[in-house]
Amino acid sequence: MTDWLLPFLCGLGAAVISAWGVGGGTLLLLVMTLFLGVDQRTAQGINLLFFLPTAISALLCHWREGYLDVPTWKAAVPVAVPAALAGAWIATAVDVDLLRRPFGIYLLLSGLSLIFPQKDHKTPGG
Protein backbone atom coordinates (compact mmCIF):
# COMPACT_ATOMS: atom_id res chain seq x y z
CA MET A 1 0.00 0.00 0.00
CA THR A 2 2.77 2.47 0.81
CA ASP A 3 4.38 1.99 -2.62
CA TRP A 4 1.63 4.05 -4.26
CA LEU A 5 0.51 6.24 -1.33
CA LEU A 6 3.36 8.78 -1.41
CA PRO A 7 3.27 9.25 -5.21
CA PHE A 8 -0.53 9.55 -5.05
CA LEU A 9 -0.37 12.19 -2.31
CA CYS A 10 2.35 14.10 -4.20
CA GLY A 11 0.24 14.05 -7.37
CA LEU A 12 -2.85 15.15 -5.47
CA GLY A 13 -0.96 17.99 -3.80
CA ALA A 14 0.53 19.09 -7.11
CA ALA A 15 -2.93 19.03 -8.70
CA VAL A 16 -4.34 21.27 -5.98
CA ILE A 17 -1.41 23.68 -6.25
CA SER A 18 -1.74 23.67 -10.05
CA ALA A 19 -5.41 24.57 -9.74
CA TRP A 20 -4.30 27.64 -7.79
CA GLY A 21 -1.94 28.56 -10.62
CA VAL A 22 1.21 28.18 -8.54
CA GLY A 23 3.10 25.66 -10.68
CA GLY A 24 2.39 22.32 -9.11
CA GLY A 25 3.91 20.49 -12.07
CA THR A 26 7.31 21.97 -11.27
CA LEU A 27 6.98 20.85 -7.68
CA LEU A 28 5.87 17.42 -8.84
CA LEU A 29 8.95 17.20 -11.05
CA LEU A 30 11.19 18.06 -8.11
CA VAL A 31 9.52 15.52 -5.83
CA MET A 32 9.80 12.77 -8.44
CA THR A 33 13.49 13.38 -9.16
CA LEU A 34 14.72 14.25 -5.67
CA PHE A 35 12.60 12.05 -3.39
CA LEU A 36 11.07 9.26 -5.46
CA GLY A 37 14.18 8.38 -7.50
CA VAL A 38 12.54 8.87 -10.91
CA ASP A 39 14.89 9.59 -13.83
CA GLN A 40 14.63 13.21 -15.01
CA ARG A 41 13.40 12.39 -18.53
CA THR A 42 10.77 10.00 -17.17
CA ALA A 43 9.71 12.63 -14.63
CA GLN A 44 9.43 15.21 -17.40
CA GLY A 45 7.22 12.87 -19.42
CA ILE A 46 5.00 12.17 -16.41
CA ASN A 47 4.87 15.90 -15.73
CA LEU A 48 3.71 16.57 -19.30
CA LEU A 49 0.99 13.93 -18.97
CA PHE A 50 0.00 15.50 -15.64
CA PHE A 51 -0.13 18.91 -17.31
CA LEU A 52 -2.58 17.94 -20.08
CA PRO A 53 -5.77 17.45 -18.01
CA THR A 54 -4.80 20.35 -15.76
CA ALA A 55 -4.33 22.69 -18.72
CA ILE A 56 -7.49 21.55 -20.48
CA SER A 57 -9.63 22.02 -17.39
CA ALA A 58 -8.08 25.44 -16.69
CA LEU A 59 -8.62 26.48 -20.31
CA LEU A 60 -12.27 25.43 -20.19
CA CYS A 61 -12.84 27.26 -16.89
CA HIS A 62 -11.19 30.44 -18.19
CA TRP A 63 -13.19 30.26 -21.42
CA ARG A 64 -16.45 29.71 -19.53
CA GLU A 65 -15.75 32.71 -17.27
CA GLY A 66 -14.88 34.93 -20.24
CA TYR A 67 -11.18 35.28 -19.40
CA LEU A 68 -9.94 33.88 -22.71
CA ASP A 69 -9.01 36.65 -25.12
CA VAL A 70 -9.74 35.02 -28.48
CA PRO A 71 -7.68 37.41 -30.70
CA THR A 72 -4.62 36.88 -28.49
CA TRP A 73 -5.24 33.14 -28.47
CA LYS A 74 -5.49 33.06 -32.27
CA ALA A 75 -2.23 34.98 -32.59
CA ALA A 76 -0.35 32.91 -30.00
CA VAL A 77 -1.27 29.36 -31.02
CA PRO A 78 0.38 29.34 -34.49
CA VAL A 79 3.66 30.43 -32.90
CA ALA A 80 3.38 28.41 -29.68
CA VAL A 81 2.71 25.00 -31.26
CA PRO A 82 5.84 24.89 -33.47
CA ALA A 83 7.91 26.36 -30.62
CA ALA A 84 6.64 23.67 -28.23
CA LEU A 85 7.38 20.93 -30.76
CA ALA A 86 10.89 22.29 -31.35
CA GLY A 87 11.49 22.55 -27.61
CA ALA A 88 10.33 18.97 -27.07
CA TRP A 89 12.59 17.74 -29.86
CA ILE A 90 15.58 19.62 -28.42
CA ALA A 91 14.86 18.37 -24.89
CA THR A 92 14.85 14.75 -26.04
CA ALA A 93 17.98 15.20 -28.15
CA VAL A 94 20.07 16.80 -25.38
CA ASP A 95 21.85 14.74 -22.72
CA VAL A 96 19.99 14.70 -19.39
CA ASP A 97 23.04 15.97 -17.50
CA LEU A 98 23.05 19.09 -19.69
CA LEU A 99 19.39 19.73 -18.85
CA ARG A 100 19.82 19.58 -15.07
CA ARG A 101 21.90 22.70 -14.61
CA PRO A 102 19.77 25.11 -16.71
CA PHE A 103 16.62 23.69 -15.12
CA GLY A 104 18.09 24.18 -11.66
CA ILE A 105 19.05 27.76 -12.50
CA TYR A 106 15.55 28.37 -13.86
CA LEU A 107 13.99 27.04 -10.65
CA LEU A 108 16.33 29.15 -8.53
CA LEU A 109 15.53 32.32 -10.46
CA SER A 110 11.80 31.53 -10.41
CA GLY A 111 11.90 31.06 -6.66
CA LEU A 112 13.84 34.28 -6.17
CA SER A 113 11.34 36.18 -8.32
CA LEU A 114 8.56 34.96 -6.03
CA ILE A 115 10.46 35.88 -2.88
CA PHE A 116 11.63 39.26 -4.19
CA PRO A 117 8.95 40.51 -6.62
CA GLN A 118 9.77 43.53 -8.74
CA LYS A 119 7.90 46.71 -7.93
CA ASP A 120 5.42 48.03 -10.46
CA HIS A 121 6.98 50.96 -12.30
CA LYS A 122 4.25 53.27 -13.51
CA THR A 123 5.06 55.85 -16.14
CA PRO A 124 4.43 59.44 -15.16
CA GLY A 125 1.12 60.70 -16.47
CA GLY A 126 -0.05 57.18 -17.33
C-alpha positions in Angstrom: 0.0 0.0 0.0 2.8 2.5 0.8 4.4 2.0 -2.6 1.6 4.1 -4.3 0.5 6.2 -1.3 3.4 8.8 -1.4 3.3 9.2 -5.2 -0.5 9.6 -5.0 -0.4 12.2 -2.3 2.3 14.1 -4.2 0.2 14.1 -7.4 -2.9 15.1 -5.5 -1.0 18.0 -3.8 0.5 19.1 -7.1 -2.9 19.0 -8.7 -4.3 21.3 -6.0 -1.4 23.7 -6.3 -1.7 23.7 -10.1 -5.4 24.6 -9.7 -4.3 27.6 -7.8 -1.9 28.6 -10.6 1.2 28.2 -8.5 3.1 25.7 -10.7 2.4 22.3 -9.1 3.9 20.5 -12.1 7.3 22.0 -11.3 7.0 20.9 -7.7 5.9 17.4 -8.8 8.9 17.2 -11.1 11.2 18.1 -8.1 9.5 15.5 -5.8 9.8 12.8 -8.4 13.5 13.4 -9.2 14.7 14.3 -5.7 12.6 12.0 -3.4 11.1 9.3 -5.5 14.2 8.4 -7.5 12.5 8.9 -10.9 14.9 9.6 -13.8 14.6 13.2 -15.0 13.4 12.4 -18.5 10.8 10.0 -17.2 9.7 12.6 -14.6 9.4 15.2 -17.4 7.2 12.9 -19.4 5.0 12.2 -16.4 4.9 15.9 -15.7 3.7 16.6 -19.3 1.0 13.9 -19.0 0.0 15.5 -15.6 -0.1 18.9 -17.3 -2.6 17.9 -20.1 -5.8 17.4 -18.0 -4.8 20.4 -15.8 -4.3 22.7 -18.7 -7.5 21.6 -20.5 -9.6 22.0 -17.4 -8.1 25.4 -16.7 -8.6 26.5 -20.3 -12.3 25.4 -20.2 -12.8 27.3 -16.9 -11.2 30.4 -18.2 -13.2 30.3 -21.4 -16.5 29.7 -19.5 -15.8 32.7 -17.3 -14.9 34.9 -20.2 -11.2 35.3 -19.4 -9.9 33.9 -22.7 -9.0 36.6 -25.1 -9.7 35.0 -28.5 -7.7 37.4 -30.7 -4.6 36.9 -28.5 -5.2 33.1 -28.5 -5.5 33.1 -32.3 -2.2 35.0 -32.6 -0.3 32.9 -30.0 -1.3 29.4 -31.0 0.4 29.3 -34.5 3.7 30.4 -32.9 3.4 28.4 -29.7 2.7 25.0 -31.3 5.8 24.9 -33.5 7.9 26.4 -30.6 6.6 23.7 -28.2 7.4 20.9 -30.8 10.9 22.3 -31.4 11.5 22.5 -27.6 10.3 19.0 -27.1 12.6 17.7 -29.9 15.6 19.6 -28.4 14.9 18.4 -24.9 14.8 14.8 -26.0 18.0 15.2 -28.1 20.1 16.8 -25.4 21.9 14.7 -22.7 20.0 14.7 -19.4 23.0 16.0 -17.5 23.0 19.1 -19.7 19.4 19.7 -18.8 19.8 19.6 -15.1 21.9 22.7 -14.6 19.8 25.1 -16.7 16.6 23.7 -15.1 18.1 24.2 -11.7 19.0 27.8 -12.5 15.5 28.4 -13.9 14.0 27.0 -10.6 16.3 29.1 -8.5 15.5 32.3 -10.5 11.8 31.5 -10.4 11.9 31.1 -6.7 13.8 34.3 -6.2 11.3 36.2 -8.3 8.6 35.0 -6.0 10.5 35.9 -2.9 11.6 39.3 -4.2 9.0 40.5 -6.6 9.8 43.5 -8.7 7.9 46.7 -7.9 5.4 48.0 -10.5 7.0 51.0 -12.3 4.3 53.3 -13.5 5.1 55.8 -16.1 4.4 59.4 -15.2 1.1 60.7 -16.5 -0.1 57.2 -17.3 
